[in-house]
Amino acid sequence: MGPIGELRGTVRTRAIEERRRMLEERGDTECALIHARVEFAKPFPLDSVEH
């Protein structure tokens, strides 16, 4: 995996964790990780990655 692929994975993982934490804080622990993964399963826009 190249550097951009690794960066995408890192950014996506961090975003999933933040979303999961936010849902858990609201009390939705059962589906928090599933919702986070579904939300961030969309293609990652390469435009937003700094070159």
C-alpha positions, 0 to 999 in steps of 0.5 A: 500500500502506498503512502496515500493509501496508508494516509486514507486508512489512518484518516478513515480509522480516526474518523470512525473512532470519533463517530463511534465515541460520539454515538456512545456518549449519546447512549447508542452503544449497541449500533455505534460502531456499525453506524460509524463504519457505514458512514465512512464506507463511502469512497474517500475524496482524494481532493481533501488529502494535502499533497 
